[in-house]
């Protein structure tokens, strides 16, 4: 189940480490969904440096989207330093240098997290459950 | 009734084809994915609903009635007029097939008002795809090795092949076509076998490389992998069957008495019947995409609510429920909506290449057959 990039908790419901999911019915552009989904998997260590990702063509066929959409997503992740793109051998996961977050990034994250938590509470989620899930997520990220 | 043994043998041959079509017509709608009903996306519970059962019953009745009606032309099989006799034998299958398409389209039309919007979710497994061939390359090479050994053996025993050799047998197993000994007549059947086996192998590999996987993970993906393996074994079995059949025809040139009856009709018919029965049994056991393997979990997921998953293709892109044409879909091969296996996206430019390749191999096989028959004409003029 894909939820948009304002919802980092969605990855916790994703029990399949190597599966990318998108939803064509939501307004988020498909390439964005692919970028977000793949980045989530990369952050959570589903792939190690040196691992190869499937070809643009294979992902496009499975998701039933245009090749260019997947290629664009791969390029974004390559620009972020996650992937190395090679003309004939597809995409390879590379060791990414740890980025130092600027003040803007920190502020932006805090704002989005607060909005997300407020949205979840408004939808009826128990604040304790939200806190528990954030703890679990923190544990996963620090592993 | 003064029928020759060959004419008698045509009856079980025609009944075999007739029975195959009738069985296929009755089985295929039952093995489609649970959320596909007469090539329309429906909620999985629709199949068991009053409307669903009504459509299925009506379809079954029509198929059975059609099968019985299509047997009527067999009465002409006794005709002394050769073309009418042949038509009487071929008509049941032709009438049955054409009628089946009509009955299927009618059932689809009745289902369309009940169609459900499929899920817009998509998933992709992010592991590089490898096309696995059951038994490895050795098992895959088997049919080619058999045909190659036959060619080698025929070459080594060239002097033992009579100057006038049989190239065709009637259904009673008596030779009714002859050719002068020449390389095409001797190696022709093995060459045709090699061409057909090559086509099946290439088609299988390109299908596996270009097909959409509907589920990226979970029990459905595991079932799908098991189904694909069963299909791979089935294709391999067909290749071995063709290789053996063509080898037998090729080796018939080495028989001490070329005019002797070839008692092959009944064993071949029995083997073909067994093969077709096995195909139906496997297809019924697995279901399209393997959904019948472990039905309990399928039923659970169907009851889970939500939109049906379907086959990740839009209903509107299926012409008569049989031909897939979608310019926006990069997939070259997609699951068929009834029966088991895959079909091509006819809007994909590569579909033309694949069809062209198949036609080229078919044309090459026909060309070899024509060359063999031409050899037969020259042989006929010599004798």
Contacts between the chains, C-beta under 8 A, distances in Angstrom:
chain1	res1	chain2	res2	distance
A	1	B	121	7.2
A	2	B	121	7.1
A	16	B	216	6.8
A	16	B	217	3.7
A	16	B	218	6.8
A	18	B	125	6.0
A	18	B	126	4.8
A	18	B	127	5.6
A	18	B	216	7.8
A	18	B	217	7.2
A	19	B	123	5.4
A	19	B	124	7.0
A	19	B	125	5.8
A	19	B	126	6.8
A	19	B	216	4.0
A	19	B	217	4.4
A	20	B	123	6.7
A	20	B	124	4.9
A	20	B	126	5.5
A	20	B	216	7.2
A	21	B	121	6.3
A	21	B	122	7.1
A	21	B	123	4.7
A	21	B	216	7.6
A	22	B	121	7.2
A	22	B	122	5.2
A	22	B	123	7.7
A	23	B	120	5.6
A	23	B	121	5.1
A	23	B	122	7.7
A	24	B	120	4.1
A	24	B	121	7.6
A	24	B	122	6.6
A	25	B	120	3.6
A	38	B	126	7.6
A	41	B	126	7.0
A	46	B	126	7.7
A	47	B	126	7.7
A	52	B	128	5.4
A	53	B	126	5.9
A	53	B	128	7.5
A	54	B	124	7.4
A	54	B	125	7.6
A	54	B	126	5.9
A	54	B	127	6.7
A	54	B	128	5.2
A	54	B	129	6.2
A	55	B	128	7.6
A	57	B	330	7.0
A	58	B	124	7.6
A	58	B	128	7.7
A	58	B	129	5.5
A	59	B	124	5.1
A	59	B	126	7.5
A	60	B	330	4.7
A	61	B	210	6.7
A	61	B	211	7.6
A	61	B	212	5.2
A	61	B	330	5.3
A	61	B	331	4.6
A	61	B	332	7.9
A	62	B	122	7.1
A	62	B	123	7.2
A	62	B	124	3.6
A	62	B	125	7.1
A	62	B	212	5.7
A	62	B	213	5.5
A	62	B	216	6.8
A	63	B	122	4.5
A	63	B	123	7.7
A	63	B	124	5.2
A	64	B	122	5.9
A	64	B	212	6.7
A	64	B	312	5.5
A	64	B	313	7.5
A	64	B	328	8.0
A	64	B	329	5.5
A	64	B	330	7.4
A	64	B	331	6.8
A	65	B	122	7.6
A	65	B	330	7.5
A	66	B	328	7.4
A	66	B	330	6.6
A	67	B	330	5.9
A	90	B	128	7.4
